Amino acid sequence: MHPLALLVGIVALSHGALAAKVCPRPPEVLFATINVDKQVYEVGEEVEYTCRPGFMPNNGQRKYTCLPTGKWAFNTLLCLPKRCTPPGPLENGKIDFVELQYQSTINFSCEPGYNLVGSKTSQCMSDGKWTGIFPQCQPVTCPPPPIPEFGVLSYRRSKPGNVSHFLDTITFECVPPMALFGNETATCTANGTWSSIPECKVVTCPTPIGIENGFIEFAVRRTYHYNESVSFGCQPTYVMEGSKHSRCEKSGNWSTKPICRAPCKIPVKKAVVLYNGEKKRVQNDLKEGILHGETVSFFCKNKEKSCAYTVDVACVDGNFTLPACFKERGFFSTLVKKDPSDMKPCEDEA
């Protein structure tokens, strides 16, 4: 073969081989585009990936060149969704979400007793910001409550002004002598209504009746109104037990009246006892007896130890019981036997 013809054949084969070395379309990257989009790329031709709006590249390579082998280098690029700043707390409400990345949605809701003012949702946008303005949870309000007839009320509000909000309270009172029936306080509830409204009613009590062994002080025979009161006293030597005053109650009845407790006679003719820490002769010093609730101590003899001990006895509404150990002395025994009150005290006896 002619040398020139051989050279032409070799060049033709080489050109054909070079022509065959082209790259196909580069691999797709999720959420990315390429600047040159063709079916075939020449060796040495370069493409550049750009992440779509709302996505950002990782540290992978963005530019790739068609290699002489007809292949692209291994692609390490990832386009990751942008993240939005975590939403701050919603006072008196809550924010529900699963993700905080591009196209994610968060939902707003309020606690019972609060209304959502604003949008219920917000979406993470391509610029990494949330759509719209975050809502607020504002407390439910209650209308002015009805005032009971003959009633007055006072407010306790959480905020200044004339509007009652959720959990605000009002306190009711009745103009004397009216009586309040129902709860004296009402609360603004979560559904915007008041919990309860009381009533003011007329209440009367009949003329009070006296007490046994006592009397009513300055009582007038008439009808008494709610909260009016009367005072009681006891006859001399009787002790009052309970409150001195009785009040006309909502039920139309008088509150518990006091009781006059009776004094006690000491049922012995002669004896030496301890009264208020001092020795007293019953026949002389205590012949009128003692008052209800007072105590005297009797001397009892311990024959085995030749000593004396005391036993306390209290007057209980006219009842007085001598201790079993006490023996009243007769005339003869007073001459020959020593009185227990003059004996030495026993050390162990109660």
JOJOCOR-V634348 format. One record per pair of residues at least 12 apart in sequence whose C-alpha atoms are under 6 Angstrom apart, sorted by the first residue. I is the first residue (numbers start at 0). GAP is how many residues later the second one is. Records with the same first field share a line. If there is no record, write none. Layout:
I: GAP + GAP
This chain:
20: 49
21: 19 + 20 + 21 + 48
22: 17 + 18 + 43 + 47 + 48
23: 16
24: 14
30: 21 + 48
31: 18 + 19 + 20
32: 16 + 17
33: 14 + 15
34: 13
42: 23 + 24 + 25
43: 21 + 22
44: 20 + 21
45: 18 + 19
46: 16 + 17
47: 14 + 15
48: 13
50: 28
52: 73
53: 27 + 28 + 48 + 72
54: 24 + 25 + 26 + 27
55: 23 + 24
56: 21 + 22
57: 20
59: 16 + 17
60: 16
80: 20 + 21
81: 19 + 20 + 46
82: 17 + 18 + 19 + 45
83: 16 + 17 + 40 + 44 + 45
91: 19
92: 16 + 17 + 18
93: 15
94: 12 + 13
101: 22 + 23 + 24
102: 20 + 21
103: 19 + 20
104: 17 + 18
105: 15 + 16
106: 13 + 14
107: 12
109: 27
111: 78
112: 26 + 27 + 53 + 77
113: 23 + 24 + 25 + 26
114: 22 + 23
115: 20 + 21
116: 18 + 19
117: 17
118: 16
138: 26 + 27
139: 25 + 26 + 52
140: 23 + 24 + 25 + 51
141: 22 + 46 + 50 + 51
147: 51
149: 24 + 25
150: 22 + 23 + 24
151: 20 + 21
152: 18 + 19
153: 16 + 17
154: 15
155: 13 + 14
165: 22 + 23
166: 20 + 21
167: 19 + 20
168: 17 + 18
169: 15 + 16
170: 13 + 14
171: 12
173: 26
176: 49
177: 22 + 23 + 24
178: 21 + 22
179: 19 + 20
180: 17 + 18
181: 16
182: 15
202: 22 + 23 + 49
203: 20 + 21 + 22 + 48
204: 19 + 43 + 47 + 48
205: 17
206: 14 + 15 + 16
212: 22 + 47
213: 19 + 20 + 21
214: 17 + 18
215: 15 + 16
216: 14 + 15
225: 22 + 23
226: 20 + 21
227: 19 + 20
228: 17 + 18
229: 15 + 16
230: 13 + 14
231: 12
233: 26
237: 22 + 23 + 24
238: 21 + 22
239: 19 + 20
240: 17 + 18
241: 16
242: 15
260: 56
261: 30 + 55 + 56
262: 27 + 28 + 29 + 55
263: 25 + 26 + 51 + 54
264: 24
265: 23
268: 14
269: 12 + 13
272: 24 + 25
273: 22 + 23
274: 21
291: 23 + 24 + 25
292: 22
293: 20 + 21
294: 18 + 19
295: 16 + 17
296: 13 + 14 + 15
297: 12 + 13
298: 41 + 42
299: 25 + 26
300: 39
306: 36 + 37 + 38 + 39
307: 32 + 35 + 37 + 38
308: 36 + 37
